[in-house]
Amino acid sequence: MWGPGLTRSPEQQRIVAELTPDEADTVLVKWRYSAFHRSPLEQMLKETGRNQLLITGVYAHIGCMTTATDAFMRDIKPFFIADALADFTRDEHLMSLNYVAGRSGRVVMTDELLPFVPATKAALRELILPLLDESDEPMDDENLIDYGLDSVRMMALAARWRKVHGDIDFVMLAKNPTIDAWWALLSREVK
């Protein structure tokens, strides 16, 4: 019924370059629909004090949905990432989302999980301009407070960016509230 699987076609076993694990990644062999079956996944979660599992992948209505339900049965909170799951058809994809949402986990989108940190200085500028009271646009080295940026909005930005750069806080942003200074903070390599 199942055939030989991927082992018959080594060229289909390769992982695309963007998803190739590095030496710091943990790779688990998945034997059945549930990622917990015949794997150390549950033990690894317990040993690291984790009780939540983010689920992404292909065949949402098969392995991903089964893993979510199995996680729930093991008192692990599954988060089913709707826009990071694929399936054969739209109907099967929607069925899996509805099943998990109604029975065993929480369905979320990637933007709910990943903090938004602008990828370019231009993107930072686009994020900041709507927060200003002034119609004039500041130069990148001008004080944003002079253009109406208030402390509440600055605190919200600090909280968002701290998720990626743990050292960013309100004081750091307030000391030098310019697009240039903030871009210098945000464009650092994440450690």
Residue pairs with C-beta under 8 A, 6 or more apart in sequence:
6 12
6 13
7 13
15 21
21 27
26 44
28 35
28 39
28 40
28 41
29 39
30 37
30 39
30 63
31 37
31 38
31 39
32 38
33 62
33 63
33 66
33 67
34 63
34 66
34 67
34 69
34 70
35 41
35 63
35 67
35 70
36 42
36 67
36 70
36 71
36 74
37 70
42 74
42 76
45 51
45 53
45 76
50 76
51 75
51 76
51 77
52 76
52 77
52 78
52 79
53 67
53 68
53 71
53 76
53 77
53 78
53 79
54 79
54 81
54 113
55 64
55 67
55 68
55 71
55 78
55 79
55 80
55 81
55 85
55 105
56 64
56 81
56 84
56 85
57 63
57 64
57 84
57 85
57 86
58 64
58 85
58 86
58 87
59 86
59 87
59 88
60 80
60 85
60 86
60 87
60 92
60 93
60 96
60 97
61 87
61 88
61 92
61 93
61 95
61 96
61 99
64 80
64 85
64 96
65 80
65 96
65 99
65 100
67 78
68 78
68 80
68 100
68 104
68 105
69 78
69 100
69 103
69 104
69 105
71 77
71 78
71 104
71 105
72 78
72 103
72 104
72 105
73 104
77 105
77 106
78 100
78 104
78 105
78 106
79 105
79 106
79 107
79 108
79 113
80 96
80 97
80 100
80 101
80 105
80 106
80 107
80 108
81 108
81 109
81 110
81 113
82 97
82 107
82 108
82 109
83 109
83 110
84 110
85 93
85 96
85 97
86 93
87 93
87 96
97 107
100 106
100 107
101 107
115 160
115 161
115 163
115 164
116 127
116 160
117 160
117 161
117 164
117 165
117 186
118 124
118 126
118 127
118 186
121 140
121 179
121 183
121 187
124 179
124 182
124 183
124 186
125 140
125 179
128 144
128 149
128 179
128 182
129 137
131 149
131 153
132 138
132 144
132 147
132 148
132 149
133 147
133 148
133 149
134 147
134 148
136 147
138 144
138 146
138 147
138 178
138 179
140 178
140 179
140 180
140 183
141 178
141 179
141 180
142 178
143 177
143 178
144 177
144 178
144 179
145 177
149 177
151 170
151 174
154 170
154 173
154 174
154 177
155 170
157 173
158 168
158 169
158 170
158 172
158 173
161 168
161 185
161 186
162 168
162 169
164 190
165 185
165 186
165 188
165 190
168 185
172 185
173 182
173 185
176 182
